[in-house]
Amino acid sequence: MCQDICKKGEFTVKGTDIIIIGSGIAALQLACQLKEQFNVMIITKGYIKDSNSYRAQGGIAAAISATDSLYDHYMDTITAADEHGHAAAIHTLVTEGRQIIKDWIRVAPFDMHSDGNIALGLEGAHSKARITHCGGDQTGKYMTEFLLRQLYLSKRVQWLENKMVIDLLQNKAERCIGVITKDIDGSCHTYVAPHVVLATGGAGELYASTSNTWSVAGDGVALAYRVGAKLSDMEFFQFHPTLLHINGRSIGLVSEAVRGAGATLKNDLNEQFMVHVHPLGDLAPRHIVAHEIFQQIKAGRKVYLDITPVKDFSSRFPAITNMCKQHGVSIQKGKIPVVPGAHFMIGGVVIDDWGATSVKGLYAIGEVAASGVHGANRLASNSLLEGLVYGKRLAAYIVQQHDNLQTIDFTPKKQHREQLTKLPFTKQELQQSMMQAVGIIRDHDCLSKQLRWLDAYQIDPFKQIEQSDRSTIQVYFMWIAARLITEAALHRTETRGCHIRSDFPNKDNEYWLQKRIVHFKSTNRMEVTYDQPYTIKHHA
């Protein structure tokens, strides 16, 4: 164990009731639901606010207006999912999500109209204006701080910042019983609990162009895979159409709500190109808009958001205005240069209706989980909603399960693994290769070449890593996630949702409808199997 192999610091073992890895909205919602009954430990690789949730701009989708309905929200989500969503999970999302927002209207910091009604925005692929928001374009910040204020008052919540979880512990019965962390100074620590929750977010940092914060680099899927949890839908990675683009660099997200407020996409010939691509124009589903912008750039065009139709832009979108100002983009000129970037990991750790994974004692919620609510492409502003819904659902499940727990053996099983050595590529090389080969548009040749490159050094995904430094472990986790994504993308020989294959440009419902590529650990190899298809039911 860590006691024998850590180079620095003292070995410690600490116990608690619930360990939550991550500090986004799913993690905080879960902690808020459990803080009165359990001791909760929240572990984060950086600081508490280093999450994608905190950076989220758009809002939270909920069918709460008199002109909207659960059915409309459900069908919009089904449509965006491109015939690949879990119908029952989507029904749960829109139904329970609406109730959460209704319960929060008078206590959470939502933007309101002067008449006292909640302000609702419109975003891509939504048939109705249903996007609740806070601080204009600062929904994530406001909602995260709303939940944090509740947690800061609790004496049963412990915060551990700047601790990177490098391994999940299992006992002889294969139950997950805790985690090993590594501090910045290289010291290792062990924490045990009967319930361990992955709320680590996605893997946007795998790509050279991303809207994600630095810490979101595939840790959750790598950790889960190493202990045998099933993963699915890893080939589906959503690219947001509009990231601020300055001097060849992607700076930060320009929310879809900007287009919902009237902004239009134009190229440097002043052509409003999306009107010829999709009936919804600039508000088409994200994968369609991102694909078309990519094609414009590939043809040598530059792409801009024309914000001149948006009244009071600076007051409606203060965070975007400030970001543009910091990088020398004049809002007054009415043009924001944009480019697509990696935004949201659709697939992840397979969970049941409540957030339990295929490994006992291990749970997953939020972006790291493959809940089925997003199918092959996420509908805008359903991500924070998913975190709130599954954070609450998992809390109810843990309360029920905790009372029924038998005596748990917290002795970790012995592992006989080879030590990880220095990796033969850099983080930047991995990011560039993923962007080029496994980005917005893929094909057999690029994917095969990328998979050969990833496999060329015969790296084992189940190495012992406690003696390695954090930066090496981070790139190692990124390699595991990158390989899972690349292998799945190569196997899915069709275009569906945000998985776009130029050599298979159409959907293949005859073979692929409702089939999922599932990765799992089997004698230290990555294998692929296929789920049986199931029927989408249209819930009222």
C-alpha positions in Angstrom: 0.0 0.0 0.0 0.8 3.7 0.0 2.7 3.3 3.3 5.5 1.4 1.7 5.9 3.2 -1.6 5.3 7.0 -1.1 8.5 8.9 -1.4 7.4 11.8 0.8 5.0 12.6 3.6 3.4 10.4 6.2 1.1 7.5 5.5 -2.4 8.2 6.8 -5.7 6.3 6.7 -8.9 8.2 7.5 -12.5 7.0 7.4 -15.8 8.7 6.6 -19.3 7.7 5.4 -19.3 9.1 1.9 -16.3 10.1 -0.3 -17.2 12.4 -3.3 -14.5 12.9 -5.9 -15.1 16.3 -7.6 -16.8 19.5 -6.7 -19.2 20.3 -9.6 -22.9 20.7 -9.3 -23.6 17.0 -9.1 -21.1 16.6 -6.3 -22.5 19.6 -4.4 -26.1 18.6 -4.8 -25.3 15.1 -3.5 -23.5 16.5 -0.5 -26.3 18.9 0.3 -28.8 16.0 0.3 -26.6 13.9 2.6 -25.1 16.5 5.0 -27.6 16.1 7.8 -27.3 12.3 8.0 -23.7 11.4 7.1 -20.1 12.5 7.3 -19.2 13.6 3.8 -15.7 14.1 2.4 -15.3 16.1 -0.8 -11.9 15.6 -2.5 -10.9 17.7 -5.4 -7.7 17.8 -7.5 -7.6 21.6 -7.5 -9.6 24.1 -5.6 -13.4 23.7 -4.9 -14.3 26.1 -7.7 -12.1 24.5 -10.3 -15.0 22.8 -12.0 -16.8 23.0 -15.4 -20.0 23.6 -13.4 -18.6 26.8 -12.0 -17.7 28.0 -15.5 -21.1 27.1 -17.1 -22.8 30.0 -18.8 -26.0 29.1 -20.4 -28.4 27.8 -17.7 -30.6 24.9 -16.6 -33.4 23.6 -18.9 -36.8 23.0 -17.3 -40.3 23.0 -18.7 -41.8 25.4 -16.2 -43.6 27.9 -18.3 -47.3 27.7 -19.2 -46.6 27.3 -22.9 -44.1 24.5 -22.3 -44.6 20.8 -21.3 -42.6 17.8 -20.1 -43.4 16.1 -23.4 -41.9 19.0 -25.4 -38.7 18.9 -23.3 -38.6 15.1 -23.5 -39.0 15.1 -27.2 -36.4 17.8 -27.7 -33.9 15.7 -25.7 -34.9 12.6 -27.6 -34.3 14.4 -31.0 -30.9 15.8 -29.9 -29.9 12.3 -28.7 -30.3 11.1 -32.3 -32.2 7.8 -31.5 -29.6 6.8 -29.0 -31.0 8.0 -25.7 -32.4 6.0 -22.8 -36.1 6.9 -22.9 -36.9 6.1 -19.2 -33.8 8.0 -18.1 -34.8 11.1 -20.2 -38.3 11.0 -18.7 -36.8 10.9 -15.2 -34.5 13.9 -16.1 -37.2 16.2 -17.4 -39.8 15.2 -14.8 -37.6 15.3 -11.7 -35.6 18.2 -13.0 -38.6 20.4 -13.4 -39.7 19.7 -9.9 -36.2 20.7 -8.5 -36.3 24.0 -10.4 -39.9 24.7 -9.2 -38.8 24.1 -5.6 -35.8 26.4 -6.1 -37.5 29.3 -7.9 -37.9 31.4 -4.7 -34.7 30.5 -3.0 -32.1 30.1 -5.7 -30.6 33.2 -7.5 -32.4 32.8 -10.8 -32.8 35.9 -13.0 -36.3 37.3 -12.8 -38.4 39.7 -14.8 -39.7 42.9 -13.2 -43.2 41.3 -12.9 -41.8 38.6 -10.7 -41.8 35.8 -13.3 -38.6 33.8 -13.9 -36.7 34.8 -17.0 -36.3 32.0 -19.6 -33.9 31.9 -22.5 -33.8 30.0 -25.8 -31.0 27.7 -26.9 -30.1 25.4 -29.8 -32.5 22.5 -30.5 -35.1 23.6 -27.9 -38.6 24.2 -29.3 -39.5 26.5 -26.4 -37.7 29.1 -24.3 -37.0 27.1 -21.1 -33.5 28.0 -20.0 -33.4 29.3 -16.5 -30.3 31.3 -15.8 -28.5 33.4 -13.2 -26.4 36.5 -13.5 -27.1 36.6 -17.2 -24.4 34.2 -18.4 -23.0 33.2 -15.0 -25.4 30.4 -14.1 -22.8 27.9 -13.1 -21.0 30.3 -10.7 -24.2 31.4 -9.1 -25.7 27.9 -8.6 -22.4 26.5 -7.4 -22.1 29.2 -4.8 -25.7 28.7 -3.8 -25.0 25.1 -3.0 -21.6 25.9 -1.4 -23.2 28.3 1.1 -25.4 25.5 2.4 -22.5 23.1 2.7 -20.1 25.6 4.4 -22.6 25.7 7.4 -22.4 22.0 7.9 -19.9 20.5 10.4 -20.3 17.1 8.8 -18.8 18.1 5.4 -15.0 17.9 5.1 -13.2 19.6 2.2 -9.9 18.3 0.8 -8.4 20.5 -1.9 -5.4 20.0 -4.1 -5.5 16.2 -3.6 -5.4 14.2 -6.8 -7.2 10.8 -6.5 -4.8 8.4 -8.2 -6.5 5.0 -7.4 -9.6 3.5 -6.1 -9.2 0.8 -3.4 -11.1 -2.6 -3.4 -11.3 -5.3 -0.9 -11.1 -9.1 -1.6 -14.8 -9.1 -2.5 -14.1 -6.5 -5.2 -16.1 -3.8 -3.4 -14.8 -0.3 -3.7 -13.8 0.8 -0.2 -11.8 4.0 -0.6 -9.2 6.1 -2.5 -5.5 6.9 -2.6 -4.7 10.5 -3.1 -1.4 12.3 -4.0 -0.7 15.8 -2.8 1.3 18.4 -4.8 4.4 17.6 -2.6 4.2 13.9 -3.6 2.8 12.6 -0.3 0.1 9.9 -0.5 -2.9 9.4 1.7 -5.6 6.8 2.0 -9.3 7.5 2.8 -11.9 4.8 3.3 -15.7 4.8 3.1 -18.5 2.4 2.3 -19.6 4.7 -0.5 -17.3 6.3 -3.1 -18.7 8.6 -5.7 -17.1 9.7 -8.9 -18.2 13.3 -9.8 -15.1 14.2 -11.7 -16.6 15.6 -14.9 -15.5 14.8 -18.4 -12.3 14.8 -20.4 -12.1 18.0 -22.4 -8.5 18.5 -21.5 -7.7 15.6 -23.9 -8.1 18.0 -26.8 -6.1 21.0 -27.9 -9.2 23.1 -28.2 -11.6 22.9 -25.3 -14.0 24.9 -23.2 -13.1 22.8 -20.1 -11.1 23.8 -17.1 -7.6 22.4 -16.7 -8.6 19.7 -14.1 -11.2 17.9 -16.4 -8.9 15.4 -18.0 -10.5 12.0 -17.9 -9.5 11.0 -14.4 -12.9 9.5 -13.6 -13.2 7.1 -16.5 -9.5 6.0 -16.0 -10.0 5.4 -12.3 -13.3 3.5 -12.9 -11.8 1.4 -15.8 -8.8 0.4 -13.7 -11.1 -1.2 -11.1 -13.3 -3.0 -13.6 -16.3 -0.6 -13.9 -18.1 -0.8 -17.3 -17.9 2.2 -19.6 -20.0 3.0 -22.6 -20.6 5.5 -25.4 -17.1 6.8 -25.2 -17.1 7.6 -28.9 -19.6 10.4 -28.4 -17.8 13.6 -27.5 -19.6 16.9 -28.0 -17.8 19.8 -29.5 -19.3 23.2 -28.7 -19.6 25.4 -31.8 -18.5 28.7 -30.4 -15.3 29.2 -28.4 -13.6 32.6 -28.5 -10.7 32.3 -31.0 -7.7 34.6 -30.6 -4.4 34.1 -32.5 -5.0 30.4 -33.1 -6.0 29.7 -29.5 -9.3 28.7 -28.0 -9.8 31.1 -25.0 -13.2 30.3 -23.5 -16.9 29.5 -24.2 -19.3 31.9 -25.9 -22.6 30.6 -24.7 -25.3 29.2 -27.0 -27.6 31.7 -25.3 -26.0 34.4 -27.3 -27.4 32.8 -30.5 -30.7 32.3 -28.7 -30.8 36.0 -28.0 -30.5 36.8 -31.7 -26.8 36.6 -32.7 -26.0 35.0 -36.0 -23.0 33.0 -37.3 -21.3 34.5 -40.4 -18.1 33.8 -42.3 -15.7 36.5 -43.4 -17.7 36.8 -46.7 -20.6 38.0 -44.5 -22.5 34.8 -45.4 -25.0 33.6 -42.8 -24.2 30.0 -43.7 -26.3 28.0 -41.3 -29.6 29.0 -43.0 -28.7 26.7 -45.8 -27.8 23.8 -43.5 -30.7 23.2 -41.1 -34.2 24.4 -40.6 -33.3 25.8 -37.1 -30.3 27.7 -38.6 -27.9 29.0 -36.0 -29.9 27.1 -33.3 -29.5 23.7 -34.9 -28.2 20.9 -32.6 -24.6 21.5 -31.5 -23.0 18.7 -33.5 -24.5 20.1 -36.7 -23.4 23.7 -36.0 -19.9 22.6 -34.9 -19.6 20.4 -38.1 -20.5 23.3 -40.4 -18.2 25.8 -38.7 -15.4 23.2 -39.0 -16.1 22.9 -42.7 -16.1 26.7 -43.1 -12.7 26.9 -41.4 -11.4 23.9 -43.4 -12.3 25.8 -46.6 -10.2 28.8 -45.5 -13.0 31.0 -44.1 -13.0 32.7 -40.7 -16.2 32.5 -38.6 -17.7 35.1 -36.4 -20.7 35.6 -34.2 -22.5 38.8 -35.3 -23.9 40.1 -32.0 -25.3 43.4 -33.4 -28.9 42.1 -33.2 -28.5 41.5 -29.4 -29.7 44.4 -27.4 -27.9 45.3 -24.2 -25.3 42.6 -24.9 -22.9 43.7 -22.1 -25.6 43.6 -19.4 -27.1 40.3 -20.6 -23.8 38.6 -21.0 -21.3 40.2 -18.6 -18.9 37.2 -18.3 -18.5 36.9 -22.1 -18.2 40.7 -22.4 -15.4 40.7 -19.8 -13.6 37.7 -21.5 -13.7 39.5 -24.8 -12.4 42.7 -23.3 -9.5 40.9 -21.6 -8.4 39.5 -25.0 -8.8 42.7 -27.0 -12.1 41.9 -28.8 -14.3 44.9 -29.1 -18.0 44.2 -28.3 -18.8 47.5 -29.9 -17.7 46.3 -33.3 -20.2 43.5 -33.1 -18.1 40.5 -34.2 -16.7 37.7 -31.9 -14.3 35.3 -33.7 -15.2 31.7 -32.8 -14.1 28.1 -33.4 -15.4 24.8 -32.1 -13.8 23.0 -29.2 -14.2 19.9 -27.0 -17.0 20.6 -24.6 -18.8 17.6 -23.1 -18.1 13.8 -22.7 -21.4 12.1 -23.6 -20.3 8.6 -22.6 -18.6 7.5 -19.4 -19.1 5.1 -16.5 -22.2 3.0 -16.9 -24.7 3.6 -14.1 -28.2 2.4 -13.2 -31.2 4.6 -12.6 -29.8 5.8 -9.3 -26.1 6.2 -10.0 -24.6 2.9 -9.0 -21.9 1.5 -11.3 -21.1 -2.2 -12.0 -18.6 -2.1 -9.1 -20.1 -2.4 -5.6 -19.6 0.6 -3.5 -18.7 2.8 -6.4 -21.1 5.4 -7.9 -20.9 8.0 -10.7 -23.0 11.1 -11.3 -22.7 14.1 -13.6 -20.6 14.2 -16.8 -18.4 11.2 -15.8 -21.5 9.0 -15.9 -23.1 7.3 -18.8 -26.7 7.7 -17.6 -28.3 7.6 -21.1 -30.0 10.9 -20.9 -27.9 12.5 -23.6 -27.8 9.6 -26.1 -25.5 10.5 -29.0 -25.6 14.3 -28.4 -26.5 16.4 -25.4 -29.2 19.0 -25.6 -28.1 22.4 -24.5 -28.5 23.2 -20.7 -29.4 19.6 -19.8 -26.0 19.0 -18.2 -26.5 21.0 -15.0 -30.0 19.6 -14.9 -28.5 16.0 -15.0 -26.2 16.9 -12.1 -29.0 18.1 -9.9 -31.3 15.2 -10.7 -28.8 12.4 -10.3 -27.2 14.0 -7.2 -30.6 13.9 -5.5 -31.4 10.4 -6.8 -28.1 9.0 -5.6 -28.6 10.5 -2.2 -31.9 8.8 -1.8 -30.3 5.5 -2.9 -27.4 5.8 -0.5 -29.7 6.5 2.5 -31.6 3.4 1.7 -28.5 1.2 1.0 -26.6 2.5 4.0 -29.1 1.0 6.5 -28.9 -2.3 4.8 -25.1 -2.6 4.6 -23.5 -5.7 6.1 -20.1 -5.4 7.8 -17.6 -4.2 5.3 -14.0 -5.4 5.2 -11.9 -2.3 4.7 -8.7 -4.2 4.1 -7.5 -3.4 0.5 -6.7 -6.5 -1.6 -3.1 -6.8 -2.5 -2.1 -5.7 -6.0 0.9 -7.1 -8.0 1.5 -4.5 -10.7 4.5 -3.3 -12.6 5.5 0.3 -11.8 4.7 3.0 -14.4 7.8 4.6 -15.9 8.1 7.8 -17.7 5.7 8.2 -20.6 7.2 8.6 -24.2 4.9 11.5 -25.2 3.9 14.8 -23.7 0.5 16.1 -22.7 0.6 18.5 -25.6 1.4 15.8 -28.1 -1.5 13.7 -26.9 -3.9 16.7 -27.1 -2.8 17.6 -30.6 -3.1 14.1 -31.9 -6.6 13.7 -30.4 -7.7 17.0 -31.9 -6.5 16.0 -35.4 -7.5 12.3 -35.4 -10.5 12.0 -33.0 -12.0 15.5 -33.3 -15.1 16.8 -34.9 -14.8 14.7 -38.1 -13.3 11.2 -38.0 -12.4 8.5 -40.5 -11.0 5.0 -40.5 -7.5 6.0 -41.5 -7.0 8.7 -38.9 -8.6 6.6 -36.1 -6.5 3.5 -37.0 -3.3 5.6 -37.1 -4.2 7.2 -33.8 -4.9 3.8 -32.2 -1.6 2.5 -33.4 0.2 5.5 -32.0 -1.5 5.1 -28.6 -0.6 1.4 -28.6 2.9 1.7 -30.0 4.6 1.9 -26.6 2.7 -1.1 -25.2 1.5 0.9 -22.1 -0.5 -1.1 -19.6 -3.6 0.6 -18.3 -3.3 -1.2 -15.0 0.2 -0.1 -13.8 1.1 0.7 -10.3 1.4 4.5 -10.2 1.9 5.6 -6.6 5.6 6.4 -7.1 5.0 8.5 -10.1 4.5 12.3 -9.9 1.2 13.9 -10.5 1.9 15.2 -13.9 2.9 11.8 -15.2 -0.1 10.2 -13.6 -2.3 12.9 -15.3 -1.0 12.1 -18.7 -1.3 8.4 -18.0 -5.0 8.9 -17.1 -5.4 10.9 -20.3 -3.9 8.1 -22.3 -6.4 5.6 -20.9 -9.3 7.9 -21.7 -7.9 8.7 -25.2 -7.6 5.1 -26.0 -11.1 4.3 -24.9 -12.5 7.1 -27.0 -10.4 6.2 -30.1 -11.2 2.5 -30.0 -14.9 3.1 -29.7 -14.9 5.8 -32.4 -13.1 3.3 -34.8 -15.7 0.5 -34.0 -18.8 2.6 -34.6 -19.0 2.6 -38.4 -21.7 5.2 -38.8 -22.4 8.9 -38.2 -24.7 9.5 -35.3 -25.1 12.6 -33.1 -21.7 14.1 -32.3 -19.8 11.0 -33.7 -19.2 12.0 -37.3 -17.5 9.7 -39.7 -16.6 11.1 -43.1 -16.2 7.5 -44.4 -19.6 6.5 -43.0 -21.6 9.7 -43.4 -25.1 8.3 -42.6 -26.8 6.6 -39.7 -27.0 2.8 -39.9 -30.1 2.0 -38.0 -30.2 -1.5 -39.4 -27.1 -2.5 -37.5 -26.4 0.3 -34.9 -29.8 1.5 -33.7 -29.7 1.5 -29.8 -26.5 -0.5 -29.7 -23.8 0.6 -27.4 -20.0 -0.1 -27.3 -19.1 -1.2 -23.8 -15.6 -1.2 -22.5 -14.7 -3.3 -19.5 -11.6 -4.8 -17.8 -11.0 -8.4 -18.7 -7.6 -10.1 -17.9 -5.9 -6.7 -18.3 -7.2 -6.0 -21.8 -9.7 -3.6 -23.3 -12.6 -5.4 -24.9 -15.6 -4.3 -26.7 -19.1 -5.7 -26.6 -22.5 -4.5 -27.8 -25.6 -3.9 -25.9 -28.9 -5.3 -27.2 -31.2 -2.7 -28.8 -34.2 -1.4 -26.9 -37.2 0.6 -28.0 -37.7 4.3 -27.3 -41.1 4.9 -25.7 -42.8 8.2 -26.0 -43.7 9.3 -22.5 -46.5 11.8 -22.1 
